[in-house]
Amino acid sequence: MKLEHYILGAWTPFEGTEIPQYNAVTGEVVATCSSENIDFEAIMHYGRRVGGPALRRMTFPERGRMLKALALHLNDLKPKYYQLSYWTGATKADSWIDIDGGIGTLFAYASLRRKFPDSPFYVDGETAKLSKEGTFIGQHIMVPKQGIAIHINAFNFPIWGMLEKISVNLLAGVPAVVKPSELTSFLTEAMVRDIIASRILPEGALQLVNGRGEGILSHITPQDVVTFTGSAETGRKLKSLPQIIDNAVPFNMEADSLNAAILGEDVSPDSPEFELFIKEIRREMTAKTGQKCTAIRRVIVPENLLEAVQIALGKSLMQTTIGDPQAEGVRMGALVSKPQQQKVQQQIQKLLESSRIVYGDLENFEVIGADKHKGAFLAPVVLLNEKPFERHGSHQIEAFGPVSTLMPYRSMAEAIELANMGKGSLVSTICTYDPKIATEYVMSAAAFHGRILILNRESAKESTGHGSPMPMLMHGGPGRAGGGEEMGGMRGVKHYLQTTALQGHPTMITAVTNQYQYGAQYLEDAVHPFRKHFEALQVGETWLTAKHTVSEADITNFANVSGDNFYAHMDATSLEGTIFEGRVAHGYFVLSKAAGLFVEPRKGPVLLNYGLEECRFTKPVYPGMTIGVRLTVKEKVAQEKREENDIRKGIVKWLVDVYDETGETVAIATILTMVRMQEQA
């Protein structure tokens, strides 16, 4: 099978020296690829010129619905990917992480569309008042970068590695060029063929390059974003390229790291945490045959439990059957290729200079359903470094396979120091039932680890585990781990957006952002806004209400209804030493009365009160004061129909500005209502 590129809007055969891709189990060649003689400048220009504008014209909800449609489409096709995934040496459970995990990430980012505005850009944070009278303000906006995302991915997750990245840049409105590993891109190509055939993405939003990709970063611009997943050594070389530095191109690096798991001092061999710890180590050593950037490489345990952990881990690993992933009873498959097998063995030899093998054998192990000499098989290996503060190899050398090193500690301070000696990792685990130990570890180790799992009996049932990055949480880590961030929910999307500070009059900023800014010109209409359908409402449209003079009876009655008899409202003799001059109206009375003033009681397009986003009471309201309300359309967000017979509707955010007889604001809030849309003809 000769793999093709999807570039410049077409599937294109490769030219040049063929790079073979192997069945990890049988050693047979299953595909070939090459990226020689490719015009990368044209590819990048095509993505920026065709894919970029098409995505930027879409709103966040539209992009999110596009991701949902793509996830549903791929979910129906996933059995075919499992068959190809076996060629990578992955078991069905391993493939589930890659395939279902990748599609699940698409679903997760599709659902994130509801947290973004119904626009192509994002208004970020609060307005900054830059002048005394409020006629000059500042507001940050975030717009899609007008470049392309270049994703250079690793061999271990040919599906998830692609989907977890493009789900984020596509939601942001930025096109992508994906360069999967030349070892396993046959699986990536199969999925990209289905993506392109579906026509769900606009043309130019996704291009695929198979091969080594030499020169892929030669034509980048300051608007582009580069992501890299792989070895720290290769990542550092790419990150230091002149074109990256000269153009100040964001370079997100996620490198293999020496992740650690620490057994707390409070744990004993008969406690649930001990068993959980052993299970977690075994799982991370054997899942994907240890070929995970998040796999546990260093196992840090109390000195007095070292032998118990060694014995228990050995017994647990003995249950791991190795062989053809499709054979009955096999729990661990092969490494991705023979060269990778040889590299892991070489790294083990380096680790043996500071450690010794206490479980496993590099040569003598059984394989089910396959020839271990033809396939890239390797049995789990546990090393022991008895002097981890003196022998530093365990903190510097990684064997990217089913290999972990045990090391002892005598105090939590030592455990933390050992964990941090990895010089930055993607994840570490602290297994403890003691909140003090967990707190001590987190406070002293968090700066060195991108993610920390606190594992104990209470979370174990639903825990996704040490090695599972989640779409809504950041995936990345400092130092050796690359210093980058991937995914992370909304924060991940923002990596592909350019932040710009706008300055000007509130009316002008309102017009640009399509979100009402306090102090902007009002749009008044004789028709009450609650009488209007969603489409007819305009941002900035304001209704000035009648007014109401607050009385002591109002305060007493509200206390009786609400049960709020706080002394400041009810006992004028208890106010000495407070900020109040007399009995003060309840803040929630003021807000409730405001609603009574601005609500149109007759049946109309407003369906219900959807919620309250923010509310502040800025000035005490005393009996005798008169209040009125300025009700302004602040923002509109169209909603999707969940079912065919659903009512078409949207959410309207209203600025509720309650003011007194002097014109000064006494309370300000943002309320949300659900408003019906007009019936379509």
MIGU-955500 format. One line per 5 residues: number of its first residue (from 1); their letters; for each residue x, y, z of C-alpha. Coordinates in Angstrom, 3 decimals. Example, Ala and Ser with C-alpha at 12.3 -4.5 7.8 and 13.67 -1.06 7.14 Angstrom:
<sites>
1	as	12.300,-4.500,7.800  13.670,-1.060,7.140
</sites>
This chain:
<sites>
1	mkleh	0.000,0.000,0.000  1.489,3.293,-1.138  0.251,6.093,1.082  -0.783,9.394,-0.465  -0.804,12.990,0.687
6	yilga	-3.947,15.050,0.829  -2.650,18.452,-0.259  -3.875,21.355,-2.373  -7.364,19.878,-2.445  -6.455,16.456,-3.889
11	wtpfe	-5.045,13.055,-3.018  -1.499,13.071,-4.386  0.869,10.074,-4.833  4.319,10.493,-3.340  7.567,10.736,-5.217
16	gteip	10.973,9.796,-3.864  12.628,7.144,-1.743  10.055,4.882,-0.118  9.952,4.623,3.672  8.561,1.217,4.723
21	qynav	5.937,0.839,7.454  5.775,-2.536,9.193  3.249,-4.778,10.846  4.635,-4.694,14.386  3.506,-8.287,15.022
26	tgevv	4.708,-10.060,11.866  7.448,-7.723,10.666  5.862,-7.538,7.203  5.809,-4.309,5.196  2.229,-2.985,5.126
31	atcss	2.727,0.448,3.580  5.290,2.882,2.177  5.451,6.659,2.225  7.684,9.604,1.396  7.526,13.374,1.652
36	enidf	10.310,14.113,-0.831  9.672,16.609,-3.647  6.716,18.232,-1.879  6.076,21.960,-2.327  5.509,22.892,1.299
41	eaimh	5.267,26.581,0.461  2.274,25.875,-1.797  0.667,23.641,0.845  0.924,26.312,3.534  -0.312,29.027,1.184
46	ygrrv	-3.273,26.875,0.167  -4.314,26.313,3.770  -4.031,30.006,4.614  -5.771,31.168,1.423  -8.560,28.567,1.156
51	ggpal	-9.091,26.889,4.519  -8.484,29.892,6.758  -11.098,32.274,5.320  -13.727,29.521,5.197  -13.246,28.695,8.888
56	rrmtf	-13.058,32.332,9.989  -16.423,33.048,8.373  -17.989,30.477,10.688  -19.049,31.253,14.247  -17.878,29.212,17.228
61	pergr	-21.221,27.348,17.400  -21.020,26.558,13.685  -17.489,25.216,14.069  -18.592,23.204,17.091  -21.477,21.653,15.181
66	mlkal	-19.012,20.809,12.408  -16.854,18.926,14.944  -19.910,17.107,16.287  -20.925,16.000,12.798  -17.392,14.788,12.156
71	alhln	-17.278,12.870,15.460  -20.594,11.161,14.706  -19.401,10.250,11.217  -16.108,8.754,12.414  -17.792,6.959,15.289
76	dlkpk	-19.837,4.964,12.777  -16.670,3.971,10.907  -14.402,3.113,13.822  -14.430,-0.730,13.441  -12.277,-0.366,10.318
81	yyqls	-9.675,1.631,12.242  -9.406,-1.090,14.892  -8.388,-3.606,12.237  -5.561,-1.370,11.055  -4.564,-0.487,14.613
86	ywtga	-3.601,-4.123,15.293  -0.752,-3.626,12.788  0.780,-1.074,15.187  1.066,-3.772,17.866  -1.847,-2.349,19.853
91	tkads	-4.385,-4.517,21.632  -8.088,-3.726,21.449  -7.822,-1.895,24.778  -4.830,0.080,23.486  -6.711,0.940,20.302
96	widid	-9.690,2.127,22.338  -7.442,4.786,23.906  -6.294,5.918,20.474  -9.475,5.633,18.396  -12.369,6.110,20.807
101	ggigt	-10.263,8.526,22.825  -9.597,10.629,19.743  -13.226,10.656,18.624  -14.267,11.429,22.203  -12.013,14.482,22.136
106	lfaya	-13.840,15.699,19.036  -17.137,15.324,20.902  -15.720,17.172,23.921  -14.618,20.162,21.868  -17.853,20.151,19.916
111	slrrk	-19.742,20.585,23.205  -17.402,23.422,24.175  -19.087,25.582,21.526  -21.715,26.514,24.109  -19.110,28.348,26.177
116	fpdsp	-18.155,30.611,23.281  -20.208,33.484,21.828  -22.327,33.222,18.717  -19.650,34.979,16.673  -16.375,34.206,14.870
121	fyvdg	-14.330,35.831,17.648  -14.220,35.902,21.447  -14.560,38.866,23.804  -12.178,38.149,26.658  -12.449,39.342,30.226
126	etakl	-13.933,42.448,31.775  -13.973,45.938,30.312  -11.208,48.222,31.563  -12.335,51.749,32.445  -9.538,53.983,31.182
131	skegt	-10.993,57.420,31.891  -12.748,59.247,34.707  -16.006,59.863,32.858  -16.096,56.462,31.168  -15.883,57.749,27.596
136	figqh	-12.633,55.866,26.955  -12.507,52.154,27.723  -10.488,49.061,26.863  -11.611,45.536,25.980  -9.645,42.469,24.924
141	imvpk	-10.841,40.457,21.959  -9.433,37.208,20.573  -9.604,36.563,16.827  -8.489,33.483,14.839  -4.899,33.643,13.669
146	qgiai	-4.693,34.060,9.895  -2.099,31.338,9.478  -2.043,27.570,9.674  -1.517,25.011,12.429  1.286,22.571,11.608
151	hinaf	1.023,19.406,13.701  4.040,17.094,13.809  2.827,13.986,15.618  4.377,10.913,17.233  3.984,7.246,16.280
156	nfpiw	2.237,6.017,19.408  -1.197,7.609,18.845  -1.811,7.943,15.090  -5.508,8.775,15.618  -5.744,10.550,18.978
161	gmlek	-2.590,12.530,18.273  -4.259,14.060,15.221  -7.800,14.489,16.541  -6.866,16.009,19.896  -4.959,18.741,18.051
166	isvnl	-7.227,19.511,15.098  -10.338,19.559,17.286  -8.857,22.592,19.037  -7.525,24.548,16.049  -10.678,23.906,13.993
171	lagvp	-12.908,25.190,16.800  -10.678,28.271,16.937  -11.081,28.807,13.189  -7.569,27.890,12.037  -6.768,25.281,9.318
176	avvkp	-4.200,22.519,9.830  -1.487,20.538,8.099  -0.956,17.200,9.858  2.345,15.335,9.578  1.923,11.984,11.380
181	selts	4.833,9.704,12.176  6.296,7.901,9.190  6.046,4.675,11.237  2.257,4.504,11.680  0.699,7.042,9.313
186	fltea	-1.146,4.275,7.438  -3.739,4.459,10.207  -3.904,8.263,10.153  -4.310,8.272,6.378  -7.246,5.857,6.568
191	mvrdi	-9.132,8.227,8.842  -8.218,11.356,6.869  -9.621,9.695,3.734  -12.947,9.317,5.516  -12.816,12.887,6.830
196	iasri	-12.199,14.325,3.369  -14.814,12.099,1.741  -17.434,13.252,4.231  -17.110,16.890,3.057  -17.915,17.962,6.610
201	lpega	-14.860,20.227,6.808  -14.500,23.132,4.387  -11.856,22.611,1.714  -8.390,23.561,2.887  -9.215,23.096,6.577
206	lqlvn	-7.171,19.875,6.759  -4.181,18.672,4.749  -2.121,15.513,5.324  1.563,14.914,4.635  2.937,11.359,4.926
211	grgeg	6.667,10.867,5.413  9.496,12.448,7.366  8.403,15.974,6.495  11.822,17.526,5.901  11.242,21.184,5.109
216	ilshi	7.739,21.389,6.524  8.754,24.358,8.702  10.666,26.204,5.991  7.823,28.512,4.993  6.117,29.439,8.243
221	tpqdv	4.914,32.938,9.057  4.246,34.847,12.298  0.544,33.907,11.971  1.245,30.164,12.064  1.316,27.803,15.062
226	vtftg	3.531,24.719,15.279  2.883,21.771,17.578  5.295,18.910,18.087  4.899,15.618,19.937  7.886,13.320,20.244
231	saetg	11.349,13.123,21.738  12.714,16.064,23.695  15.885,16.016,21.598  14.038,16.371,18.272  11.666,18.948,19.719
236	rklks	14.522,21.160,20.894  16.110,21.055,17.426  12.871,22.104,15.740  12.127,24.769,18.325  15.530,26.392,17.710
241	lpqii	15.135,26.667,13.927  15.828,30.236,12.704  12.428,30.535,11.030  10.730,29.736,14.343  12.802,32.275,16.251
246	dnavp	12.870,35.012,13.586  9.091,34.926,13.113  8.260,34.459,16.818  6.105,31.482,15.833  4.290,29.840,18.762
251	fnmea	5.825,26.382,19.149  3.938,23.988,21.401  6.121,21.056,22.404  4.902,17.943,24.192  7.873,15.666,24.813
256	dslna	8.316,12.266,26.392  9.101,12.713,30.062  10.242,10.724,33.071  6.883,10.696,34.810  6.796,9.527,38.402
261	ailge	4.385,7.793,40.775  4.871,8.218,44.512  3.469,5.926,47.187  2.576,7.965,50.266  4.171,7.332,53.654
266	dvspd	0.727,6.629,55.119  0.126,3.605,52.880  0.595,0.073,54.204  0.576,-3.197,52.222  -2.906,-4.050,53.508
271	spefe	-4.496,-0.710,52.581  -6.599,-0.122,49.444  -4.097,2.481,48.235  -1.311,-0.092,48.045  -3.326,-2.301,45.699
276	lfike	-4.393,0.711,43.627  -0.785,1.819,43.309  0.350,-1.568,42.011  -2.520,-1.696,39.502  -1.684,1.787,38.244
281	irrem	1.992,0.933,37.730  1.143,-2.282,35.880  -1.399,-0.519,33.675  1.008,2.250,32.725  3.812,-0.215,31.994
286	taktg	1.705,-2.423,29.740  -0.858,-0.139,28.060  0.326,0.580,24.513  3.344,-1.578,25.500  4.595,1.323,27.587
291	qkcta	4.735,3.584,24.517  2.936,6.514,26.089  4.392,9.933,26.733  2.567,9.809,30.080  3.739,6.323,31.134
296	irrvi	5.203,5.907,34.624  8.980,5.626,34.323  9.958,6.175,37.978  8.254,4.456,40.912  9.130,6.217,44.169
301	vpenl	8.218,4.301,47.341  8.998,4.431,51.082  12.236,2.609,51.845  10.499,0.205,54.232  7.990,-0.791,51.512
306	leavq	10.473,-1.241,48.688  10.562,-5.044,48.893  6.773,-5.312,49.308  6.189,-3.154,46.226  8.774,-5.095,44.220
311	ialgk	7.137,-8.434,45.063  3.575,-7.221,44.507  4.450,-5.569,41.194  6.229,-8.692,39.996  3.214,-10.862,40.843
316	slmqt	0.933,-8.436,39.048  3.097,-8.274,35.910  3.246,-12.070,35.748  -0.418,-11.949,34.701  0.491,-9.980,31.566
321	tigdp	0.325,-12.210,28.506  2.282,-11.001,25.471  1.616,-11.690,21.809  -0.501,-11.010,18.749  -3.071,-8.396,19.853
326	qaegv	-5.806,-10.342,18.071  -5.004,-13.635,19.816  -7.259,-14.809,22.627  -6.009,-13.866,26.089  -3.254,-11.448,24.977
331	rmgal	-3.005,-8.393,27.217  0.072,-6.682,25.763  1.099,-6.452,22.125  4.313,-5.430,20.419  6.363,-2.277,20.216
336	vskpq	5.723,-0.326,17.042  8.728,-1.677,15.087  11.940,-3.670,15.315  14.093,-0.495,15.254  12.055,0.858,18.158
341	qqkvq	12.495,-2.460,20.002  16.255,-2.206,19.544  16.255,1.407,20.755  14.383,0.480,23.939  16.833,-2.363,24.590
346	qqiqk	19.738,0.048,24.143  18.181,2.479,26.624  17.727,-0.342,29.128  21.433,-1.106,28.841  22.191,2.525,29.692
351	lless	19.831,2.383,32.665  21.616,-0.747,33.909  24.668,1.401,34.606  22.795,2.853,37.576  20.184,0.138,38.232
356	rivyg	19.606,-3.597,38.113  16.750,-5.700,36.770  14.515,-7.111,39.512  11.733,-8.336,37.228  11.674,-9.342,33.567
361	dlenf	14.063,-10.726,30.986  15.112,-9.161,27.696  15.378,-12.524,25.934  13.470,-15.246,27.768  9.730,-14.646,27.573
366	eviga	6.817,-16.303,25.825  4.737,-14.842,23.014  1.233,-16.036,22.110  0.156,-16.362,18.485  3.261,-14.845,16.915
371	dkhkg	6.977,-15.282,16.292  8.781,-13.095,18.790  11.811,-12.914,16.527  9.783,-11.430,13.673  7.635,-9.107,15.760
376	aflap	8.804,-6.205,17.934  8.020,-7.873,21.246  9.472,-6.963,24.625  8.462,-8.209,28.065  7.876,-5.791,30.976
381	vvlln	11.089,-4.875,32.796  11.317,-3.494,36.334  14.616,-1.935,37.411  15.779,-0.989,40.892  17.917,2.057,41.624
386	ekpfe	18.830,1.721,45.286  20.718,5.040,45.409  18.657,7.436,43.285  20.309,10.548,44.732  23.741,9.326,43.651
391	rhgsh	22.928,7.437,40.438  21.177,9.892,38.166  20.595,7.723,35.105  17.017,6.993,36.193  16.283,10.734,36.083
396	qieaf	17.907,11.301,32.697  17.337,8.248,30.469  13.996,7.072,29.156  13.299,3.665,27.658  10.106,4.238,25.656
401	gpvst	8.562,0.853,26.329  7.317,-1.377,29.185  10.091,-0.252,31.530  9.933,1.354,35.000  12.488,1.926,37.751
406	lmpyr	11.847,1.494,41.475  13.604,3.829,43.901  13.330,4.305,47.679  12.819,7.420,49.797  13.026,8.065,53.541
411	smaea	10.819,11.163,53.898  8.261,13.062,51.847  10.847,15.771,51.289  13.065,13.146,49.635  10.158,11.771,47.590
416	ielan	9.366,15.233,46.278  13.010,15.904,45.458  13.247,12.638,43.514  10.051,13.378,41.587  11.356,16.818,40.665
421	mgkgs	14.744,15.447,39.577  13.054,14.409,36.335  13.393,18.111,35.390  9.793,18.459,34.328  7.157,15.893,33.459
426	lvsti	3.736,15.652,31.876  2.209,13.965,34.909  2.959,12.528,38.315  0.816,10.552,40.742  0.728,10.758,44.510
431	ctydp	-1.075,7.757,46.003  -2.217,8.606,49.511  -5.246,8.759,51.787  -3.751,11.565,53.874  -4.769,15.110,52.793
436	kiate	-1.664,16.575,54.466  0.645,14.379,52.392  -1.278,15.207,49.216  -1.104,18.934,49.984  2.598,18.815,50.790
441	yvmsa	3.330,17.006,47.547  1.220,19.293,45.376  2.587,22.511,46.852  6.204,21.392,46.415  5.948,19.446,43.144
446	aafhg	3.315,21.225,41.050  5.866,23.569,39.473  7.626,20.537,37.958  4.622,18.588,36.650  1.929,19.512,34.147
451	rilil	-0.687,17.344,35.833  -0.897,15.639,39.240  -3.187,12.694,39.956  -4.127,12.258,43.620  -5.049,8.586,43.746
456	nresa	-6.918,6.929,46.614  -9.867,4.674,47.379  -12.420,7.474,47.056  -11.546,8.474,43.502  -10.315,5.135,42.122
461	kestg	-13.659,3.858,40.872  -14.126,6.729,38.434  -10.536,7.866,38.010  -9.330,7.922,34.403  -5.854,7.110,35.675
466	hgspm	-2.345,8.466,35.623  -1.805,8.215,31.891  -5.037,9.655,30.486  -5.011,13.326,29.464  -8.543,14.732,29.441
471	pmlmh	-9.816,17.187,26.796  -10.961,19.796,29.299  -7.643,19.724,31.193  -4.254,20.871,30.007  -1.904,18.261,28.561
476	ggpgr	1.716,19.344,28.759  4.425,20.016,31.261  7.448,22.166,32.087  11.122,21.569,31.412  11.955,18.226,29.868
481	aggge	8.255,17.719,29.030  8.496,20.577,26.555  7.010,23.563,28.340  3.864,23.434,26.204  0.122,23.143,26.635
486	emggm	-2.363,21.133,24.581  -6.122,20.812,24.962  -7.222,22.291,28.286  -10.741,23.261,27.269  -11.200,26.924,26.384
491	rgvkh	-7.603,27.766,27.255  -6.418,25.370,24.537  -8.585,27.063,21.907  -7.118,30.424,22.879  -3.644,29.256,21.783
496	ylqtt	-4.893,29.620,18.199  -6.437,33.050,18.756  -4.659,36.398,18.705  -5.400,38.616,21.684  -5.835,42.292,20.816
501	alqgh	-6.663,45.152,23.176  -9.307,47.506,21.790  -9.496,51.101,23.049  -12.180,53.643,22.320  -15.595,54.989,23.252
506	ptmit	-18.058,52.419,24.659  -20.393,52.964,21.686  -17.654,52.128,19.209  -16.428,49.115,21.196  -20.043,47.891,21.399
511	avtnq	-20.376,48.129,17.628  -17.148,46.204,17.032  -17.669,43.448,19.617  -21.457,43.149,19.303  -21.569,43.083,23.096
516	yqyga	-22.981,46.073,24.940  -20.369,48.078,26.850  -21.512,50.115,29.836  -21.745,53.783,28.885  -22.479,53.162,25.222
521	qyled	-25.298,54.928,23.429  -28.723,53.461,24.083  -31.096,52.338,21.322  -34.626,53.147,22.462  -37.882,51.842,21.025
526	avhpf	-41.507,52.382,21.955  -42.084,48.612,21.920  -41.162,46.788,25.124  -38.228,44.425,24.384  -40.094,41.516,25.999
531	rkhfe	-42.634,41.878,23.163  -39.938,41.173,20.544  -38.682,37.896,19.130  -35.015,36.971,19.390  -34.116,38.164,15.879
536	alqvg	-35.743,41.582,16.341  -33.746,42.495,19.438  -30.665,44.660,18.920  -27.574,44.785,21.115  -27.741,48.107,22.946
541	etwlt	-31.543,48.289,22.841  -32.653,49.789,26.164  -35.913,50.082,28.081  -36.285,52.736,30.776  -38.757,51.627,33.423
546	akhtv	-41.117,53.405,35.746  -39.726,54.198,39.203  -40.466,53.035,42.729  -39.865,54.713,46.105  -38.644,52.192,48.670
551	seadi	-40.444,52.098,52.031  -39.889,50.438,55.389  -42.938,48.299,54.610  -41.117,46.983,51.523  -38.210,45.889,53.697
556	tnfan	-40.436,44.259,56.321  -42.577,42.473,53.760  -39.548,41.144,51.890  -38.079,39.847,55.162  -41.335,38.021,55.891
561	vsgdn	-41.450,36.462,52.419  -37.762,35.542,52.166  -37.042,34.734,55.808  -34.000,37.014,55.640  -34.043,38.880,58.965
566	fyahm	-30.430,40.027,58.921  -29.960,42.742,61.532  -29.039,45.490,59.023  -32.488,45.160,57.474  -34.564,44.693,60.595
571	datsl	-32.897,46.240,63.676  -32.056,49.940,63.441  -30.591,49.843,66.974  -27.821,47.424,65.976  -26.131,49.535,63.309
576	egtif	-23.483,51.252,65.429  -20.049,50.504,64.019  -21.446,49.473,60.618  -21.385,51.320,57.291  -25.167,51.762,57.355
581	egrva	-27.000,54.947,58.316  -30.296,53.172,59.007  -32.316,50.131,58.026  -31.199,49.144,54.563  -33.166,47.362,51.842
586	hgyfv	-32.197,43.788,51.040  -30.012,43.576,47.955  -32.263,40.853,46.610  -35.301,43.032,47.215  -33.694,45.671,45.008
591	lskaa	-33.052,43.057,42.321  -36.546,41.577,42.684  -38.155,44.994,42.519  -36.063,45.758,39.447  -37.516,42.663,37.795
596	glfve	-40.988,43.849,38.748  -40.267,47.159,37.058  -38.821,45.838,33.805  -40.857,42.665,33.216  -43.670,42.815,30.671
601	prkgp	-46.397,40.661,32.289  -48.309,39.693,29.164  -47.520,36.494,27.283  -44.956,37.073,24.585  -41.758,35.728,23.001
606	vllny	-39.899,35.536,26.353  -40.180,31.921,27.487  -38.428,31.916,30.854  -35.749,33.386,33.105  -32.639,31.350,32.324
611	gleec	-30.312,32.526,35.062  -28.116,35.175,36.602  -24.463,35.508,35.549  -23.254,38.319,37.742  -24.692,40.726,40.278
616	rftkp	-23.259,43.472,42.450  -24.910,45.786,44.975  -22.923,48.996,44.761  -24.782,51.453,47.038  -27.100,51.034,50.049
621	vypgm	-30.780,51.678,49.386  -32.672,53.261,52.324  -36.370,53.892,52.793  -37.381,57.009,50.912  -34.963,56.466,48.028
626	tigvr	-36.402,56.089,44.526  -35.085,53.484,42.124  -35.501,52.883,38.391  -34.018,50.438,35.883  -32.230,50.664,32.576
631	ltvke	-32.701,47.267,30.894  -30.290,46.816,27.973  -29.718,43.967,25.513  -26.122,43.043,26.277  -25.554,39.957,24.118
636	kvaqe	-27.506,37.395,22.085  -26.673,33.693,21.723  -28.741,31.531,19.391  -29.540,28.034,20.665  -29.652,24.804,18.720
641	kreen	-32.752,22.667,18.417  -32.133,19.411,20.262  -35.080,17.732,18.551  -37.019,18.458,15.385  -40.129,19.619,17.268
646	dirkg	-38.213,21.894,19.661  -39.067,25.589,19.793  -36.547,27.768,17.960  -35.039,30.048,20.592  -31.999,31.906,21.832
651	ivkwl	-30.526,33.255,25.050  -30.557,37.016,25.569  -28.224,38.517,28.146  -29.618,41.717,29.667  -27.716,44.382,31.561
656	vdvyd	-29.893,45.378,34.505  -28.715,48.786,35.764  -30.638,49.860,38.870  -30.151,53.550,39.712  -31.432,55.953,42.367
661	etget	-32.912,59.444,42.210  -29.429,60.926,41.800  -28.759,58.752,38.742  -26.124,56.723,40.592  -26.102,52.940,40.142
666	vaiat	-27.143,51.025,43.262  -27.140,47.525,41.744  -26.001,46.039,38.462  -26.537,42.537,37.154  -26.577,40.409,34.029
671	iltmv	-29.661,38.250,33.716  -30.469,35.713,31.005  -33.803,34.995,29.400  -34.801,32.377,26.863  -36.519,34.087,23.945
676	rmqeq	-38.509,32.503,21.152  -37.424,33.013,17.559  -39.874,33.849,14.817  -41.560,30.932,13.123  -39.995,30.083,9.791
681	a	-42.207,30.185,6.735
</sites>
